């Protein structure tokens, strides 16, 4: 009987250690940054901000209120199905829009910006989709950044890679951001933007855009995309279709 009780005690102790280790791992969020060019492909010169702005739907100054990391928080925080579809590290930034440089988002709007980059699956580091030395930053709560991004058929706004989130200089905020050199640099790029159009470029609106409405506009553009795919005899990615339809009920 004593031997049996000893075995049970050892089993409980070992199990408790494993539970504590799992809880510690589950709650751990690394701070080390890993730079690795991976899922994002570029067809423009990413060092020319005029081309960068021209290729994006939205550019704005924003204040980061909250962040939710996909691999760290998805069990307790809802992410759009389109983010699940891509299967990459993402970070949701709850951003208060201070000023739109490109796009029709009203100042004072709080939106979700999904940045490509975040905690890796094994939680060993924070991944950014750039090569070391290229410009990109992992957004921090309480700071101001220039964000750039593209909208998806479901209204989700994503961005990542080179020059996707650039912080304003220290001591610039809601009251004086227009004097920021970083801000002026992006405004100049917008005023002189170079727009490159391709057959598979479809300009959607993000759900925070004043013109988004009930999603009908995006659904109509997506229908054009499906028609084009049919014309070139290219199969539809059913998982992608399901993901955007989940986020926009107007997509049929």
Backbone torsions as a table, in degrees:
resi	resn	phi	psi	omega
1	UNK	NA	-43.8	179.1
2	UNK	-62.1	-40.3	179.8
3	UNK	-63.4	-40.7	-179.9
4	UNK	-64.0	-43.4	179.4
5	UNK	-63.6	-36.4	179.3
6	UNK	-66.3	-41.3	179.1
7	UNK	-63.5	-42.8	179.9
8	UNK	-63.3	-41.3	179.9
9	UNK	-63.6	-42.9	178.5
10	UNK	-63.4	-43.7	179.9
11	UNK	-60.3	-44.8	-179.9
12	UNK	-64.6	-40.3	-179.1
13	UNK	-65.2	-44.9	179.4
14	UNK	-64.8	-42.9	179.3
15	UNK	-61.2	-41.0	-180.0
16	UNK	-64.2	-39.1	178.1
17	UNK	-62.2	-45.6	178.9
18	UNK	-62.5	-40.0	178.9
19	UNK	-63.7	-44.4	180.0
20	UNK	-64.7	-40.2	177.4
21	UNK	-64.6	-40.3	179.0
22	UNK	-65.3	-42.9	179.3
23	UNK	-62.3	-41.5	179.0
24	UNK	-63.6	-43.7	178.9
25	UNK	-65.6	-41.4	-176.9
26	UNK	-62.9	-34.6	-177.0
27	UNK	-92.8	-6.4	-176.6
28	UNK	-76.5	132.7	175.0
29	UNK	-125.8	114.6	-176.4
30	UNK	-69.8	163.2	177.2
31	UNK	-118.5	-14.4	179.4
32	UNK	-67.6	134.7	179.2
33	UNK	-97.1	130.5	173.6
34	UNK	-110.5	123.5	179.9
35	UNK	-100.6	124.1	-178.8
36	UNK	-157.3	117.0	175.9
37	UNK	-70.5	119.6	-174.5
38	UNK	-135.4	-88.3	-166.9
39	UNK	-82.6	-17.3	-175.7
40	UNK	-92.9	127.6	176.1
41	UNK	-108.8	141.9	-176.6
42	UNK	-115.8	136.8	175.9
43	UNK	-114.4	7.4	179.8
44	UNK	-128.9	171.9	176.1
45	UNK	-81.5	103.9	-173.8
46	UNK	-75.5	-6.9	175.8
47	UNK	-89.5	-7.5	177.9
48	UNK	-102.9	105.1	-176.1
49	UNK	-61.4	-24.8	177.7
50	UNK	-63.9	-40.2	177.4
51	UNK	-73.9	-37.4	179.0
52	UNK	-60.6	-48.7	179.1
53	UNK	-64.3	-41.4	-179.3
54	UNK	-62.1	-28.5	-177.2
55	UNK	-89.3	-4.9	-176.9
56	UNK	-112.7	151.9	-179.1
57	UNK	-81.9	-31.2	-173.5
58	UNK	-137.6	140.4	171.0
59	UNK	-140.4	129.1	-177.5
60	UNK	-156.6	159.4	172.4
61	UNK	-89.8	130.7	-178.4
62	UNK	-141.5	151.8	177.3
63	UNK	-107.1	125.5	-176.0
64	UNK	-81.7	117.5	-179.4
65	UNK	-95.3	-38.0	-178.9
66	UNK	-149.1	156.3	171.6
67	UNK	-134.9	143.1	177.0
68	UNK	-133.1	119.2	-177.9
69	UNK	-89.6	133.3	-174.5
70	UNK	-59.5	-51.5	-177.0
71	UNK	-74.2	-16.9	-178.9
72	UNK	-97.8	-32.9	-169.0
73	UNK	-118.6	-1.8	-169.9
74	UNK	-66.7	-18.9	179.1
75	UNK	-75.2	-18.4	-178.0
76	UNK	-124.7	2.1	-177.6
77	UNK	-138.5	131.7	-176.3
78	UNK	-77.8	127.4	173.8
79	UNK	-113.9	150.7	177.1
80	UNK	-60.7	151.7	-179.0
81	UNK	-63.9	-27.9	178.6
82	UNK	-63.2	-31.0	176.8
83	UNK	-71.0	-40.1	174.1
84	UNK	-60.0	-39.9	-177.8
85	UNK	-59.6	-45.1	-175.8
86	UNK	-69.3	-29.5	173.3
87	UNK	65.9	22.1	179.3
88	UNK	-107.8	161.6	171.3
89	UNK	-60.7	127.4	177.4
90	UNK	-131.1	154.5	172.7
91	UNK	-128.3	121.7	175.1
92	UNK	-83.0	123.5	176.9
93	UNK	-109.3	119.5	171.5
94	UNK	-81.8	111.1	-170.2
95	UNK	-119.0	130.3	170.4
96	UNK	-89.6	117.7	-176.1
97	UNK	-76.0	118.6	179.1
98	UNK	-86.2	-42.9	-178.8
99	UNK	-158.0	127.4	173.7
100	UNK	-83.0	128.4	173.2
101	UNK	-94.0	-40.8	175.4
102	UNK	-137.5	133.3	-177.8
103	UNK	105.5	159.4	-173.3
104	UNK	-105.9	67.2	176.8
105	UNK	-113.1	125.4	-175.8
106	UNK	-70.9	139.2	175.9
107	UNK	-58.9	139.6	-178.0
108	UNK	95.2	-9.9	177.8
109	UNK	-72.8	135.4	172.9
110	UNK	-102.6	125.2	-177.2
111	UNK	-132.3	169.7	174.7
112	UNK	-102.4	124.0	176.8
113	UNK	-114.1	121.7	-176.4
114	UNK	-100.3	108.7	-176.2
115	UNK	-91.4	131.1	172.3
116	UNK	-67.6	116.0	-176.1
117	UNK	132.3	144.6	-179.5
118	UNK	161.3	-165.7	-177.8
119	UNK	-65.4	133.4	178.4
120	UNK	-70.5	162.7	-177.2
121	UNK	-56.1	-37.1	-179.9
122	UNK	-88.5	0.7	177.7
123	UNK	60.8	35.3	179.3
124	UNK	-89.2	-23.8	-178.0
125	UNK	-165.5	175.8	172.8
126	UNK	-101.5	122.8	-175.1
127	UNK	-93.9	133.5	171.0
128	UNK	-122.9	135.8	-173.6
129	UNK	-85.0	63.1	176.3
130	UNK	-146.5	160.0	171.7
131	UNK	-83.7	149.1	-179.1
132	UNK	-57.7	131.7	-177.6
133	UNK	104.4	-21.7	174.5
134	UNK	-80.2	159.3	-172.8
135	UNK	-90.1	115.6	168.5
136	UNK	-163.1	153.4	-176.1
137	UNK	-138.2	146.4	176.1
138	UNK	-88.9	116.2	-173.1
139	UNK	-60.5	139.2	179.3
140	UNK	-115.5	140.6	177.6
141	UNK	-60.0	137.4	176.7
142	UNK	89.2	8.2	-179.2
143	UNK	-121.4	159.9	-179.8
144	UNK	-103.2	136.8	-178.9
145	UNK	-137.9	158.4	162.3
146	UNK	-90.7	122.3	177.9
147	UNK	-108.0	142.7	170.0
148	UNK	-127.7	148.2	-179.3
149	UNK	-167.7	171.9	176.6
150	UNK	-121.7	151.7	178.9
151	UNK	-97.4	151.6	178.7
152	UNK	-111.8	166.3	-176.5
153	UNK	-55.5	-28.5	179.9
154	UNK	-86.6	2.0	179.4
155	UNK	92.2	-2.7	178.7
156	UNK	-68.3	141.1	179.4
157	UNK	-111.9	120.5	-179.4
158	UNK	-126.8	160.1	175.3
159	UNK	-164.2	158.3	179.4
160	UNK	177.8	169.9	179.1
161	UNK	87.2	-160.6	-174.6
162	UNK	-59.6	134.9	175.5
163	UNK	56.2	34.8	-179.7
164	UNK	-91.8	-32.9	175.9
165	UNK	-138.8	108.5	-178.6
166	UNK	-117.4	123.2	-177.6
167	UNK	-72.3	146.0	169.0
168	UNK	-69.4	157.1	178.1
169	UNK	-63.0	160.1	177.6
170	UNK	-57.4	146.1	176.8
171	UNK	75.2	9.9	172.3
172	UNK	-108.6	133.8	-175.6
173	UNK	-148.3	-157.0	-178.4
174	UNK	-54.2	-32.4	-172.1
175	UNK	-87.4	-24.8	-173.4
176	UNK	-136.0	17.5	-175.4
177	UNK	-59.5	-26.8	-177.6
178	UNK	-67.9	-16.8	176.8
179	UNK	-88.1	-5.7	-178.8
180	UNK	-67.6	134.9	176.1
181	UNK	-63.5	-39.0	179.1
182	UNK	-62.2	-46.2	178.9
183	UNK	-59.9	-48.0	-178.9
184	UNK	-61.7	-35.4	179.0
185	UNK	-61.6	-42.8	-179.4
186	UNK	-73.6	-35.3	176.1
187	UNK	-63.0	-44.5	177.8
188	UNK	-60.3	-40.6	179.1
189	UNK	-64.3	-38.9	178.5
190	UNK	-65.6	-43.3	-178.4
191	UNK	-67.1	-19.2	179.7
192	UNK	-123.1	27.7	-173.9
193	UNK	-61.2	148.7	177.4
194	UNK	-113.7	113.7	-175.0
195	UNK	-99.8	124.0	177.0
196	UNK	-109.5	127.0	-179.1
197	UNK	-111.0	138.8	176.7
198	UNK	-127.7	162.2	-177.3
199	UNK	-59.0	-30.5	-176.9
200	UNK	-99.5	18.0	175.5
201	UNK	-89.8	117.4	177.7
202	UNK	-125.2	123.4	-173.2
203	UNK	-91.6	102.9	178.2
204	UNK	-94.4	166.2	175.2
205	UNK	-105.5	141.6	174.2
206	UNK	-79.3	157.7	-174.0
207	UNK	-65.8	-17.3	178.3
208	UNK	-86.7	-7.5	179.9
209	UNK	-68.5	139.4	-179.4
210	UNK	-58.8	-23.9	-177.0
211	UNK	-98.7	5.7	-175.9
212	UNK	-66.1	-39.1	179.7
213	UNK	62.5	-131.1	-178.3
214	UNK	-97.5	9.1	178.8
215	UNK	96.0	-0.7	-177.2
216	UNK	-61.7	-42.3	-179.3
217	UNK	-58.1	-48.8	-179.9
218	UNK	-62.2	-38.2	179.6
219	UNK	-63.0	-39.3	179.2
220	UNK	-67.1	-40.5	177.9
221	UNK	-66.1	-39.2	179.2
222	UNK	-65.5	-35.5	176.9
223	UNK	-63.3	-37.3	175.8
224	UNK	-63.9	-39.8	178.4
225	UNK	-62.6	-44.0	179.3
226	UNK	-63.5	-37.9	177.9
227	UNK	-64.4	-42.5	178.3
228	UNK	-62.9	-41.1	178.6
229	UNK	-61.4	-38.3	179.2
230	UNK	-67.6	-39.9	-178.7
231	UNK	-64.3	-36.9	-179.7
232	UNK	-91.5	6.7	177.9
233	UNK	56.4	45.6	177.5
234	UNK	-108.0	129.1	-176.9
235	UNK	-65.7	148.5	177.3
236	UNK	-83.2	134.7	174.5
237	UNK	-74.9	105.2	-174.1
238	UNK	-63.3	-34.9	179.4
239	UNK	-68.0	-39.6	177.0
240	UNK	-64.9	-44.8	179.0
241	UNK	-57.5	-46.0	180.0
242	UNK	-64.0	-38.4	-177.7
243	UNK	-65.6	-46.1	-178.3
244	UNK	-73.5	-32.0	177.9
245	UNK	-67.3	-34.4	177.9
246	UNK	-61.9	-33.0	-177.4
247	UNK	-92.8	-12.0	-178.9
248	UNK	-139.0	102.8	-175.4
249	UNK	-66.1	-14.1	179.8
250	UNK	-80.4	-13.4	176.5
251	UNK	-77.3	125.2	-176.5
252	UNK	-98.3	NA	NA
